[in-house]
Amino acid sequence: MRHLQLEFTMVAGTAILFLTTILLNEVLFTHLEFAPGINMIYLPAGVRLLSVLLFAEAGAIGLLLASWGICFFHMFPDDPLRSFIGGILSALAPYLAYRALLASGIGASLRGMSGQRLFCFALLFSVMSPAMHHVWFALTGGKDLWHGFVVMLIGDLAGTLIVLYGARLALNVFSPGPMARRR
């Protein structure tokens, strides 16, 4: 029972954090929007990757539920198929990047990754996510795919680096250990 409570907390926490970050991104970076969900700086991308890095499958489920909510009720309420697939892709891309990280043998610890490995992980995800979305857009007759892909890649990478390096900095400052700041 305790395990189920922990899993539920991780799913709910991920969903709440993701939805909050989407609202924050809309307030801060609306003027940088290329298309709905494609911004030059997209902090929710970083939260998506951080969530699966911290909570694995529970993070992916929280992202899926929150993505469906935001897609169905806010971004694409008149396009249920796009909302359904968009939610899946939004959760699947960071989870696949996380699984690739595990398969590489590097390990999935934010604290244990060097700055260079963290950047490479962020870059992998920031290519995978737009690629998966734009394959879907191409299959459904999307227009201006190249520009959208480039903007989404830049925005996802910028948002992911801000969130991951911010989380890593917070770990260094607020937790004891070998990487903590010396006094």
N, C-alpha and C positions, 0 to 999 in steps of 0.2 A: 504494500500500500504506500509506503514511504517513497519508493522508487517512482510510482505513478504520480505522486504529488510533485516530486522533483521534475519529472518530465513535463508535466502540465505547467509548472512554473517557468521552465525554460522556453516552452512553446509560447506561452502568454507573454513573457518578458520580451522575447524576440519580436512578436507581433506588435506590441506596444512601442518598443524602441523604433522599429521600422516605420510605423505609421507616424510617430512623432518626428522622425527625421525627414519624412516626405513633406510634412507640413513646414518644418524648418527650412527645407530646401526651397519650397515654393515662396516663402517669405523672403529669403535671402537672395535667391538666384533666379527669380522669375524672368528678369530682363535678359538672362543668358539662355533662355529656352529656344531650342531649334524646332522642336515638335513636342507634343505631349509625351512626357517621360524621357525626353532626350535633351539634356542640358550640358553646357560647357563645364559646369561643376555639378556633380550629382552625388551628394553625400550618402543617399540611400544605398548606392552601390557598395560603399565601404561598410555600411552596417550589414548588408547582405553577406559579405565575405567574413566579417568579424563574427557574425552570428553562427555561421557553420563552423568556423574555426574554434569557437568556444563551446558550442552545444551540439555539433555534428547533426545527426538526423533530427533532433528536436528543434534545432535552429532552422533547418530546411522546412520542417512542417510549419513552424511559426511564420516563416517567410511566405510559404504557399498560401496560408490562410489570409494573412494580411494583404498579400498581393492580389488575391482574388477580391477581397473587400474593396481595395482601392481601385482596381480595374473595373469591376462590375458597377460600383456605385459612384465613382468620381471621374475616372479618366475616359472610359469607353462604355457608358451605360447603354448605348444603343447598338453595341456590337458584342453580343455575348460570346461568340466564338473567339474574337480577338482577346476579350477579357479572360476567358478560360485558358487559352494557350499562353497569353502573356504572363499570367500568374504562374503557370507551370515553368516557363522559361526563366522567370525571375528567381525562382527557387532552385531550379535544376542547375543553372550555370555556376553559382557559387559552390554548390554541393559537388559538382564534377571537378571543379578546380581544387577543392579540399581533398577529394579522393585521389586526384593526381599528385597532390603534395604528399599524401600518405604513401602512395605507391613509389614515390621517388626515394623514400627512405630518409628524407630530411627531417620528418617529424612535424607535427602540427602545433607546436607550442609557440605562441607569440613571443614569449620571453626568450625562447631558445634560438630564434631565427636571427641571423645577422641582418644588418640593414640592407645588404645587397640581395639576400635571399628573400627578404620581405618585399623588396621592390619587384623581383622576378615573379613572385607569387601574385602580387597585385597586377602586374602586367599580363600574366597568363589569364587571370580572370577577366581583365579589362579587354582582352581580345575575344575570349570565349563568349562572353555575354552578348556583345553586339553581333558577333558572328551568328550565334544561335537565333537571336531576334531577327536579324536581317535575312537569314535563310527563310524564316517564316514569312517575312514581308515580301520577299521575292516570289514565294509560292502563291501568295495571295494578291499578286499584282501591284505591289508597292512601287512608288515612284521615288526618284532621287535617292536611291539606295546608297550610293558611294558616299555622298555628303553626310547622310544620316549616320552611316557606319563610322565615319571618321569622327564626327562630333560626339557620338555615343562613346566611342573608344576614349577620346580625350576626357570627356566628362566623367566616365566611370573611373578612369585612371586617376584623375585629379581628386575625385571624391574618395576613392579607395585609399589613396596615399594619405590624405588628410585624416581619415578615420583610423587607419591602421597605425600610422606613426603617432597620432594623438593617443591612441590606446596604449601603445608601447611606452610612450613618454609617461603616461599616467602610471603604468606598472612600475617604471623605474623610480618615479618620485614617491609613490604612495605605498610601495610594498618593500619589505626587507628582502635582502638576498644579494647575491653577487653583483647584480646589475643595478642595485639601488644606489642612489646618489650618496657619496661619502660626505660625512660632516666634519 
